[in-house]
Amino acid sequence: MSKSNTKIRKCLFPAAGYGTRFLPATKAIPKEMLPVLTKPLLQYGVEEAITADIETMAIVTGRGKRAIEDHFDISYELEHQIKGTSKEHYLTEIRKVITNCTFSYTRQIEMKGLGHAILSGETLIGDEPFAVILADDLCDNEGESVLLQMTKLYEKYKCSIVAVEEIPMDETNKYGVIAGDPLEESVLRVTNMVEKPDPKDAPSNLAIIGRYILTPDIFDIIRDTKPGKGGEIQITDALLTQANEGRVIAYKFEGTRFDCGSVDGFVEATNYFYGKSKS
């Protein structure tokens, strides 16, 4: 029985990608563990999930990603070495995360796209609605986090939600792009979704970024979704099935988003957070 009316209790983090744009740094270090200042990208994502009152983190990893599990675990030797010293405070934030959350892991055996990565996490999620955060997209807010804004929206609409932002038309081939009918301010009922369209074929300039809320029927839909752009199973294609039934909304979120999957975006985020730390 689907629990589509329950609150969002779990957040899925697809973290099995190779991070090729950051080679050679990501040859041995997961891209999700690259630090913006002193904190890994994935920790920013987990902390955002916590702001939405989510305590169960489900992480889809792959080969060579053990550093992720080690990060969200106690390091007894390190704790012992710095206990009682002036450096002990450096671990305060991550200790709080480890104490307040439950982490579970599974591996994506083959890299077959984001849809396949999400399907790989089904065993960790079960039959209930859930959030998805892509750690590459680092978001910052003075008020409510993007995911908190979205979980509140889910309580109202009880359907899948994608976060969107306006992008230059010449960049549509980098994103999933939506078209929709306005429901209320900053909210649209999605009528079409296209994965990485050429600018001339794009239905709008509203691009999906790495924040989703998905209803559990998405797993069966992904199973029936044929490979699309790039020969991969795209979550955009699976969501279009729901959208054709009026069951997907797009949300123009409040906040600042950095594409940390690109070197330019990563540097921009680093400079931004450095500036905040000094202000």
Secondary structure, DSSP 8 states (H G I E B T S, - for coil): ---TTS---EEEEE-----GGGTTGGGTS-GGG-EETTEEHHHHHHHHHHHTT--EEEEEE-TT-HHHHHHTS--HHHHHHHTTSTTGGGGHHHHHHHHH-EEEEEE-SS---HHHHHHHTHHHH-SS-EEEE-TTEEEE-SSS-HHHHHHHHHHHH-SEEEEEEE--GGGGGGSEEEEEEEEETTEEEEEEEEES--GGG-S-SEEEEEEEEE-TTHHHHHHT----GGGS--HHHHHHHHHTTT-EEEEE-SSEEEETTSHHHHHHHHHHHHHHHH-
